[in-house]
Amino acid sequence: MATLGNNLKNLRKASKLSQKDFAEKMQTTQQRVSEWECDKVEPSLYNILKILKVFDISFEELTDGIEEN
């Protein structure tokens, strides 16, 4: 089952960005990116909007395949 963290990790890897490089674009830490990708912490709405800008994608693309619990 897809998760926000899985989708984020796949987008980052498809863009050939390291966690560190992505963190710099997001103005956050590599540790925070890791927490998002491991689904330990969900990004805030502010950070979700930044993610959409960094990858130039829609919210639907970011959440593709994620099912409700």
PDB file of N, CA, C and O in Angstrom:
ATOM      1  N   MET A   1       0.839  -1.191   0.000  1.00  0.00           N
ATOM      2  CA  MET A   1       0.000   0.000   0.000  1.00  0.00           C
ATOM      3  C   MET A   1       0.881   1.251   0.000  1.00  0.00           C
ATOM      4  O   MET A   1       1.860   1.345   0.741  1.00  0.00           O
ATOM      5  N   ALA A   2       0.514   2.186  -0.833  1.00  0.00           N
ATOM      6  CA  ALA A   2       1.267   3.435  -0.930  1.00  0.00           C
ATOM      7  C   ALA A   2       1.021   4.302   0.303  1.00  0.00           C
ATOM      8  O   ALA A   2      -0.064   4.301   0.883  1.00  0.00           O
ATOM      9  N   THR A   3       2.054   5.035   0.679  1.00  0.00           N
ATOM     10  CA  THR A   3       1.945   6.016   1.751  1.00  0.00           C
ATOM     11  C   THR A   3       2.500   7.337   1.231  1.00  0.00           C
ATOM     12  O   THR A   3       3.170   7.381   0.199  1.00  0.00           O
ATOM     13  N   LEU A   4       2.217   8.396   1.952  1.00  0.00           N
ATOM     14  CA  LEU A   4       2.768   9.692   1.564  1.00  0.00           C
ATOM     15  C   LEU A   4       4.300   9.620   1.553  1.00  0.00           C
ATOM     16  O   LEU A   4       4.950  10.155   0.655  1.00  0.00           O
ATOM     17  N   GLY A   5       4.859   8.955   2.557  1.00  0.00           N
ATOM     18  CA  GLY A   5       6.317   8.810   2.629  1.00  0.00           C
ATOM     19  C   GLY A   5       6.885   8.066   1.443  1.00  0.00           C
ATOM     20  O   GLY A   5       7.899   8.478   0.879  1.00  0.00           O
ATOM     21  N   ASN A   6       6.236   6.958   1.049  1.00  0.00           N
ATOM     22  CA  ASN A   6       6.685   6.195  -0.125  1.00  0.00           C
ATOM     23  C   ASN A   6       6.644   7.049  -1.381  1.00  0.00           C
ATOM     24  O   ASN A   6       7.595   7.083  -2.162  1.00  0.00           O
ATOM     25  N   ASN A   7       5.517   7.743  -1.561  1.00  0.00           N
ATOM     26  CA  ASN A   7       5.372   8.584  -2.741  1.00  0.00           C
ATOM     27  C   ASN A   7       6.420   9.687  -2.770  1.00  0.00           C
ATOM     28  O   ASN A   7       6.987   9.983  -3.822  1.00  0.00           O
ATOM     29  N   LEU A   8       6.675  10.289  -1.627  1.00  0.00           N
ATOM     30  CA  LEU A   8       7.673  11.347  -1.546  1.00  0.00           C
ATOM     31  C   LEU A   8       9.064  10.815  -1.890  1.00  0.00           C
ATOM     32  O   LEU A   8       9.809  11.439  -2.645  1.00  0.00           O
ATOM     33  N   LYS A   9       9.398   9.665  -1.332  1.00  0.00           N
ATOM     34  CA  LYS A   9      10.702   9.054  -1.609  1.00  0.00           C
ATOM     35  C   LYS A   9      10.848   8.734  -3.096  1.00  0.00           C
ATOM     36  O   LYS A   9      11.897   8.984  -3.689  1.00  0.00           O
ATOM     37  N   ASN A  10       9.792   8.178  -3.695  1.00  0.00           N
ATOM     38  CA  ASN A  10       9.843   7.839  -5.126  1.00  0.00           C
ATOM     39  C   ASN A  10       9.992   9.089  -5.985  1.00  0.00           C
ATOM     40  O   ASN A  10      10.744   9.081  -6.960  1.00  0.00           O
ATOM     41  N   LEU A  11       9.291  10.154  -5.638  1.00  0.00           N
ATOM     42  CA  LEU A  11       9.426  11.412  -6.374  1.00  0.00           C
ATOM     43  C   LEU A  11      10.832  11.976  -6.254  1.00  0.00           C
ATOM     44  O   LEU A  11      11.414  12.441  -7.234  1.00  0.00           O
ATOM     45  N   ARG A  12      11.370  11.930  -5.041  1.00  0.00           N
ATOM     46  CA  ARG A  12      12.722  12.456  -4.820  1.00  0.00           C
ATOM     47  C   ARG A  12      13.740  11.666  -5.632  1.00  0.00           C
ATOM     48  O   ARG A  12      14.611  12.246  -6.280  1.00  0.00           O
ATOM     49  N   LYS A  13      13.628  10.337  -5.594  1.00  0.00           N
ATOM     50  CA  LYS A  13      14.581   9.497  -6.334  1.00  0.00           C
ATOM     51  C   LYS A  13      14.430   9.680  -7.840  1.00  0.00           C
ATOM     52  O   LYS A  13      15.425   9.697  -8.565  1.00  0.00           O
ATOM     53  N   ALA A  14      13.189   9.818  -8.316  1.00  0.00           N
ATOM     54  CA  ALA A  14      12.953  10.039  -9.748  1.00  0.00           C
ATOM     55  C   ALA A  14      13.562  11.362 -10.204  1.00  0.00           C
ATOM     56  O   ALA A  14      13.951  11.513 -11.362  1.00  0.00           O
ATOM     57  N   SER A  15      13.637  12.308  -9.285  1.00  0.00           N
ATOM     58  CA  SER A  15      14.245  13.608  -9.587  1.00  0.00           C
ATOM     59  C   SER A  15      15.753  13.609  -9.362  1.00  0.00           C
ATOM     60  O   SER A  15      16.417  14.633  -9.522  1.00  0.00           O
ATOM     61  N   LYS A  16      16.286  12.437  -8.986  1.00  0.00           N
ATOM     62  CA  LYS A  16      17.723  12.271  -8.743  1.00  0.00           C
ATOM     63  C   LYS A  16      18.255  13.235  -7.682  1.00  0.00           C
ATOM     64  O   LYS A  16      19.339  13.803  -7.819  1.00  0.00           O
ATOM     65  N   LEU A  17      17.458  13.403  -6.619  1.00  0.00           N
ATOM     66  CA  LEU A  17      17.869  14.253  -5.506  1.00  0.00           C
ATOM     67  C   LEU A  17      18.200  13.376  -4.304  1.00  0.00           C
ATOM     68  O   LEU A  17      17.492  12.409  -4.020  1.00  0.00           O
ATOM     69  N   SER A  18      19.263  13.711  -3.607  1.00  0.00           N
ATOM     70  CA  SER A  18      19.543  13.054  -2.333  1.00  0.00           C
ATOM     71  C   SER A  18      18.621  13.660  -1.283  1.00  0.00           C
ATOM     72  O   SER A  18      18.017  14.708  -1.511  1.00  0.00           O
ATOM     73  N   GLN A  19      18.514  13.002  -0.136  1.00  0.00           N
ATOM     74  CA  GLN A  19      17.717  13.586   0.942  1.00  0.00           C
ATOM     75  C   GLN A  19      18.273  14.951   1.323  1.00  0.00           C
ATOM     76  O   GLN A  19      17.518  15.881   1.608  1.00  0.00           O
ATOM     77  N   LYS A  20      19.589  15.062   1.325  1.00  0.00           N
ATOM     78  CA  LYS A  20      20.222  16.335   1.697  1.00  0.00           C
ATOM     79  C   LYS A  20      19.867  17.434   0.700  1.00  0.00           C
ATOM     80  O   LYS A  20      19.520  18.548   1.095  1.00  0.00           O
ATOM     81  N   ASP A  21      19.954  17.117  -0.597  1.00  0.00           N
ATOM     82  CA  ASP A  21      19.632  18.112  -1.628  1.00  0.00           C
ATOM     83  C   ASP A  21      18.168  18.529  -1.551  1.00  0.00           C
ATOM     84  O   ASP A  21      17.838  19.709  -1.670  1.00  0.00           O
ATOM     85  N   PHE A  22      17.297  17.542  -1.350  1.00  0.00           N
ATOM     86  CA  PHE A  22      15.869  17.851  -1.235  1.00  0.00           C
ATOM     87  C   PHE A  22      15.608  18.698   0.005  1.00  0.00           C
ATOM     88  O   PHE A  22      14.819  19.641  -0.042  1.00  0.00           O
ATOM     89  N   ALA A  23      16.267  18.367   1.112  1.00  0.00           N
ATOM     90  CA  ALA A  23      16.110  19.129   2.351  1.00  0.00           C
ATOM     91  C   ALA A  23      16.511  20.588   2.140  1.00  0.00           C
ATOM     92  O   ALA A  23      15.855  21.495   2.652  1.00  0.00           O
ATOM     93  N   GLU A  24      17.585  20.809   1.388  1.00  0.00           N
ATOM     94  CA  GLU A  24      18.022  22.179   1.115  1.00  0.00           C
ATOM     95  C   GLU A  24      16.961  22.935   0.317  1.00  0.00           C
ATOM     96  O   GLU A  24      16.673  24.097   0.604  1.00  0.00           O
ATOM     97  N   LYS A  25      16.383  22.276  -0.682  1.00  0.00           N
ATOM     98  CA  LYS A  25      15.333  22.919  -1.469  1.00  0.00           C
ATOM     99  C   LYS A  25      14.107  23.228  -0.603  1.00  0.00           C
ATOM    100  O   LYS A  25      13.405  24.213  -0.832  1.00  0.00           O
ATOM    101  N   MET A  26      13.863  22.380   0.384  1.00  0.00           N
ATOM    102  CA  MET A  26      12.710  22.535   1.266  1.00  0.00           C
ATOM    103  C   MET A  26      13.007  23.447   2.456  1.00  0.00           C
ATOM    104  O   MET A  26      12.109  23.777   3.231  1.00  0.00           O
ATOM    105  N   GLN A  27      14.265  23.849   2.595  1.00  0.00           N
ATOM    106  CA  GLN A  27      14.704  24.659   3.736  1.00  0.00           C
ATOM    107  C   GLN A  27      14.402  23.951   5.059  1.00  0.00           C
ATOM    108  O   GLN A  27      13.866  24.539   5.998  1.00  0.00           O
ATOM    109  N   THR A  28      14.768  22.664   5.093  1.00  0.00           N
ATOM    110  CA  THR A  28      14.612  21.858   6.296  1.00  0.00           C
ATOM    111  C   THR A  28      15.844  20.977   6.435  1.00  0.00           C
ATOM    112  O   THR A  28      16.832  21.176   5.728  1.00  0.00           O
ATOM    113  N   THR A  29      15.796  20.010   7.334  1.00  0.00           N
ATOM    114  CA  THR A  29      16.953  19.147   7.558  1.00  0.00           C
ATOM    115  C   THR A  29      16.781  17.803   6.857  1.00  0.00           C
ATOM    116  O   THR A  29      15.666  17.389   6.542  1.00  0.00           O
ATOM    117  N   GLN A  30      17.892  17.138   6.623  1.00  0.00           N
ATOM    118  CA  GLN A  30      17.869  15.804   6.036  1.00  0.00           C
ATOM    119  C   GLN A  30      17.135  14.850   6.961  1.00  0.00           C
ATOM    120  O   GLN A  30      16.435  13.948   6.501  1.00  0.00           O
ATOM    121  N   GLN A  31      17.292  15.044   8.256  1.00  0.00           N
ATOM    122  CA  GLN A  31      16.612  14.192   9.233  1.00  0.00           C
ATOM    123  C   GLN A  31      15.093  14.317   9.100  1.00  0.00           C
ATOM    124  O   GLN A  31      14.380  13.317   9.191  1.00  0.00           O
ATOM    125  N   ARG A  32      14.601  15.525   8.887  1.00  0.00           N
ATOM    126  CA  ARG A  32      13.159  15.732   8.738  1.00  0.00           C
ATOM    127  C   ARG A  32      12.652  15.038   7.476  1.00  0.00           C
ATOM    128  O   ARG A  32      11.590  14.415   7.496  1.00  0.00           O
ATOM    129  N   VAL A  33      13.407  15.143   6.377  1.00  0.00           N
ATOM    130  CA  VAL A  33      13.028  14.458   5.132  1.00  0.00           C
ATOM    131  C   VAL A  33      12.961  12.950   5.375  1.00  0.00           C
ATOM    132  O   VAL A  33      12.037  12.285   4.906  1.00  0.00           O
ATOM    133  N   SER A  34      13.930  12.417   6.099  1.00  0.00           N
ATOM    134  CA  SER A  34      13.928  10.990   6.426  1.00  0.00           C
ATOM    135  C   SER A  34      12.687  10.617   7.229  1.00  0.00           C
ATOM    136  O   SER A  34      12.069   9.584   6.972  1.00  0.00           O
ATOM    137  N   GLU A  35      12.322  11.446   8.193  1.00  0.00           N
ATOM    138  CA  GLU A  35      11.129  11.181   9.003  1.00  0.00           C
ATOM    139  C   GLU A  35       9.864  11.180   8.147  1.00  0.00           C
ATOM    140  O   GLU A  35       8.965  10.368   8.367  1.00  0.00           O
ATOM    141  N   TRP A  36       9.793  12.089   7.172  1.00  0.00           N
ATOM    142  CA  TRP A  36       8.647  12.104   6.270  1.00  0.00           C
ATOM    143  C   TRP A  36       8.601  10.824   5.445  1.00  0.00           C
ATOM    144  O   TRP A  36       7.553  10.190   5.322  1.00  0.00           O
ATOM    145  N   GLU A  37       9.754  10.449   4.879  1.00  0.00           N
ATOM    146  CA  GLU A  37       9.808   9.289   4.000  1.00  0.00           C
ATOM    147  C   GLU A  37       9.546   7.980   4.742  1.00  0.00           C
ATOM    148  O   GLU A  37       9.045   7.025   4.149  1.00  0.00           O
ATOM    149  N   CYS A  38       9.873   7.928   6.015  1.00  0.00           N
ATOM    150  CA  CYS A  38       9.633   6.722   6.827  1.00  0.00           C
ATOM    151  C   CYS A  38       8.259   6.760   7.492  1.00  0.00           C
ATOM    152  O   CYS A  38       7.921   5.874   8.277  1.00  0.00           O
ATOM    153  N   ASP A  39       7.476   7.776   7.178  1.00  0.00           N
ATOM    154  CA  ASP A  39       6.133   7.958   7.744  1.00  0.00           C
ATOM    155  C   ASP A  39       6.148   8.068   9.267  1.00  0.00           C
ATOM    156  O   ASP A  39       5.188   7.685   9.936  1.00  0.00           O
ATOM    157  N   LYS A  40       7.243   8.593   9.804  1.00  0.00           N
ATOM    158  CA  LYS A  40       7.299   8.844  11.250  1.00  0.00           C
ATOM    159  C   LYS A  40       6.589  10.144  11.587  1.00  0.00           C
ATOM    160  O   LYS A  40       5.976  10.271  12.647  1.00  0.00           O
ATOM    161  N   VAL A  41       6.677  11.119  10.672  1.00  0.00           N
ATOM    162  CA  VAL A  41       6.069  12.439  10.841  1.00  0.00           C
ATOM    163  C   VAL A  41       5.464  12.829   9.498  1.00  0.00           C
ATOM    164  O   VAL A  41       6.075  12.614   8.451  1.00  0.00           O
ATOM    165  N   GLU A  42       4.277  13.394   9.527  1.00  0.00           N
ATOM    166  CA  GLU A  42       3.676  13.895   8.295  1.00  0.00           C
ATOM    167  C   GLU A  42       4.079  15.350   8.103  1.00  0.00           C
ATOM    168  O   GLU A  42       4.120  16.119   9.063  1.00  0.00           O
ATOM    169  N   PRO A  43       4.377  15.728   6.863  1.00  0.00           N
ATOM    170  CA  PRO A  43       4.711  17.133   6.622  1.00  0.00           C
ATOM    171  C   PRO A  43       3.508  18.029   6.906  1.00  0.00           C
ATOM    172  O   PRO A  43       2.361  17.632   6.704  1.00  0.00           O
ATOM    173  N   SER A  44       3.786  19.229   7.371  1.00  0.00           N
ATOM    174  CA  SER A  44       2.715  20.209   7.605  1.00  0.00           C
ATOM    175  C   SER A  44       2.110  20.616   6.260  1.00  0.00           C
ATOM    176  O   SER A  44       2.693  20.356   5.208  1.00  0.00           O
ATOM    177  N   LEU A  45       0.960  21.244   6.301  1.00  0.00           N
ATOM    178  CA  LEU A  45       0.335  21.725   5.075  1.00  0.00           C
ATOM    179  C   LEU A  45       1.278  22.683   4.341  1.00  0.00           C
ATOM    180  O   LEU A  45       1.387  22.642   3.116  1.00  0.00           O
ATOM    181  N   TYR A  46       1.949  23.534   5.095  1.00  0.00           N
ATOM    182  CA  TYR A  46       2.919  24.470   4.505  1.00  0.00           C
ATOM    183  C   TYR A  46       3.990  23.701   3.733  1.00  0.00           C
ATOM    184  O   TYR A  46       4.334  24.066   2.609  1.00  0.00           O
ATOM    185  N   ASN A  47       4.515  22.637   4.342  1.00  0.00           N
ATOM    186  CA  ASN A  47       5.558  21.856   3.672  1.00  0.00           C
ATOM    187  C   ASN A  47       5.006  21.037   2.512  1.00  0.00           C
ATOM    188  O   ASN A  47       5.708  20.825   1.524  1.00  0.00           O
ATOM    189  N   ILE A  48       3.777  20.579   2.611  1.00  0.00           N
ATOM    190  CA  ILE A  48       3.174  19.870   1.473  1.00  0.00           C
ATOM    191  C   ILE A  48       3.082  20.811   0.275  1.00  0.00           C
ATOM    192  O   ILE A  48       3.371  20.413  -0.853  1.00  0.00           O
ATOM    193  N   LEU A  49       2.682  22.050   0.516  1.00  0.00           N
ATOM    194  CA  LEU A  49       2.608  23.021  -0.579  1.00  0.00           C
ATOM    195  C   LEU A  49       3.992  23.266  -1.184  1.00  0.00           C
ATOM    196  O   LEU A  49       4.120  23.422  -2.398  1.00  0.00           O
ATOM    197  N   LYS A  50       5.025  23.300  -0.340  1.00  0.00           N
ATOM    198  CA  LYS A  50       6.396  23.471  -0.840  1.00  0.00           C
ATOM    199  C   LYS A  50       6.830  22.256  -1.657  1.00  0.00           C
ATOM    200  O   LYS A  50       7.492  22.396  -2.686  1.00  0.00           O
ATOM    201  N   ILE A  51       6.452  21.063  -1.195  1.00  0.00           N
ATOM    202  CA  ILE A  51       6.784  19.829  -1.930  1.00  0.00           C
ATOM    203  C   ILE A  51       6.168  19.881  -3.330  1.00  0.00           C
ATOM    204  O   ILE A  51       6.828  19.552  -4.316  1.00  0.00           O
ATOM    205  N   LEU A  52       4.910  20.293  -3.411  1.00  0.00           N
ATOM    206  CA  LEU A  52       4.240  20.386  -4.707  1.00  0.00           C
ATOM    207  C   LEU A  52       4.983  21.337  -5.641  1.00  0.00           C
ATOM    208  O   LEU A  52       5.103  21.069  -6.836  1.00  0.00           O
ATOM    209  N   LYS A  53       5.481  22.446  -5.096  1.00  0.00           N
ATOM    210  CA  LYS A  53       6.242  23.406  -5.906  1.00  0.00           C
ATOM    211  C   LYS A  53       7.584  22.837  -6.340  1.00  0.00           C
ATOM    212  O   LYS A  53       7.969  22.968  -7.502  1.00  0.00           O
ATOM    213  N   VAL A  54       8.299  22.204  -5.409  1.00  0.00           N
ATOM    214  CA  VAL A  54       9.628  21.666  -5.728  1.00  0.00           C
ATOM    215  C   VAL A  54       9.545  20.652  -6.865  1.00  0.00           C
ATOM    216  O   VAL A  54      10.373  20.662  -7.775  1.00  0.00           O
ATOM    217  N   PHE A  55       8.538  19.776  -6.806  1.00  0.00           N
ATOM    218  CA  PHE A  55       8.404  18.740  -7.830  1.00  0.00           C
ATOM    219  C   PHE A  55       7.486  19.151  -8.984  1.00  0.00           C
ATOM    220  O   PHE A  55       7.340  18.406  -9.953  1.00  0.00           O
ATOM    221  N   ASP A  56       6.867  20.330  -8.886  1.00  0.00           N
ATOM    222  CA  ASP A  56       5.946  20.824  -9.904  1.00  0.00           C
ATOM    223  C   ASP A  56       4.872  19.775 -10.202  1.00  0.00           C
ATOM    224  O   ASP A  56       4.674  19.365 -11.346  1.00  0.00           O
ATOM    225  N   ILE A  57       4.187  19.354  -9.134  1.00  0.00           N
ATOM    226  CA  ILE A  57       3.142  18.339  -9.242  1.00  0.00           C
ATOM    227  C   ILE A  57       1.875  18.817  -8.535  1.00  0.00           C
ATOM    228  O   ILE A  57       1.885  19.812  -7.810  1.00  0.00           O
ATOM    229  N   SER A  58       0.789  18.088  -8.764  1.00  0.00           N
ATOM    230  CA  SER A  58      -0.468  18.395  -8.089  1.00  0.00           C
ATOM    231  C   SER A  58      -0.552  17.575  -6.793  1.00  0.00           C
ATOM    232  O   SER A  58       0.205  16.627  -6.587  1.00  0.00           O
ATOM    233  N   PHE A  59      -1.485  17.966  -5.939  1.00  0.00           N
ATOM    234  CA  PHE A  59      -1.726  17.220  -4.708  1.00  0.00           C
ATOM    235  C   PHE A  59      -2.142  15.787  -5.032  1.00  0.00           C
ATOM    236  O   PHE A  59      -1.752  14.848  -4.338  1.00  0.00           O
ATOM    237  N   GLU A  60      -2.931  15.627  -6.084  1.00  0.00           N
ATOM    238  CA  GLU A  60      -3.380  14.296  -6.496  1.00  0.00           C
ATOM    239  C   GLU A  60      -2.200  13.411  -6.884  1.00  0.00           C
ATOM    240  O   GLU A  60      -2.186  12.219  -6.578  1.00  0.00           O
ATOM    241  N   GLU A  61      -1.210  13.996  -7.560  1.00  0.00           N
ATOM    242  CA  GLU A  61      -0.024  13.223  -7.932  1.00  0.00           C
ATOM    243  C   GLU A  61       0.768  12.803  -6.694  1.00  0.00           C
ATOM    244  O   GLU A  61       1.284  11.687  -6.633  1.00  0.00           O
ATOM    245  N   LEU A  62       0.863  13.685  -5.722  1.00  0.00           N
ATOM    246  CA  LEU A  62       1.590  13.377  -4.494  1.00  0.00           C
ATOM    247  C   LEU A  62       0.905  12.264  -3.706  1.00  0.00           C
ATOM    248  O   LEU A  62       1.572  11.430  -3.094  1.00  0.00           O
ATOM    249  N   THR A  63      -0.423  12.253  -3.722  1.00  0.00           N
ATOM    250  CA  THR A  63      -1.165  11.295  -2.904  1.00  0.00           C
ATOM    251  C   THR A  63      -1.669  10.093  -3.707  1.00  0.00           C
ATOM    252  O   THR A  63      -2.489   9.324  -3.205  1.00  0.00           O
ATOM    253  N   ASP A  64      -1.203   9.919  -4.920  1.00  0.00           N
ATOM    254  CA  ASP A  64      -1.655   8.834  -5.782  1.00  0.00           C
ATOM    255  C   ASP A  64      -1.447   7.470  -5.116  1.00  0.00           C
ATOM    256  O   ASP A  64      -0.349   7.149  -4.661  1.00  0.00           O
ATOM    257  N   GLY A  65      -2.506   6.685  -5.069  1.00  0.00           N
ATOM    258  CA  GLY A  65      -2.419   5.330  -4.544  1.00  0.00           C
ATOM    259  C   GLY A  65      -2.607   5.202  -3.046  1.00  0.00           C
ATOM    260  O   GLY A  65      -2.669   4.090  -2.523  1.00  0.00           O
ATOM    261  N   ILE A  66      -2.700   6.325  -2.347  1.00  0.00           N
ATOM    262  CA  ILE A  66      -2.877   6.277  -0.896  1.00  0.00           C
ATOM    263  C   ILE A  66      -4.354   6.029  -0.594  1.00  0.00           C
ATOM    264  O   ILE A  66      -5.226   6.748  -1.082  1.00  0.00           O
ATOM    265  N   GLU A  67      -4.620   5.015   0.206  1.00  0.00           N
ATOM    266  CA  GLU A  67      -5.992   4.678   0.542  1.00  0.00           C
ATOM    267  C   GLU A  67      -6.306   5.155   1.949  1.00  0.00           C
ATOM    268  O   GLU A  67      -5.420   5.271   2.795  1.00  0.00           O
ATOM    269  N   GLU A  68      -7.587   5.431   2.187  1.00  0.00           N
ATOM    270  CA  GLU A  68      -8.022   5.821   3.536  1.00  0.00           C
ATOM    271  C   GLU A  68      -7.910   4.634   4.474  1.00  0.00           C
ATOM    272  O   GLU A  68      -8.075   3.484   4.068  1.00  0.00           O
ATOM    273  N   ASN A  69      -7.629   4.927   5.725  1.00  0.00           N
ATOM    274  CA  ASN A  69      -7.554   3.865   6.733  1.00  0.00           C
ATOM    275  C   ASN A  69      -8.927   3.404   7.144  1.00  0.00           C
ATOM    276  O   ASN A  69      -9.054   2.515   7.985  1.00  0.00           O
TER     277      ASN A  69
END
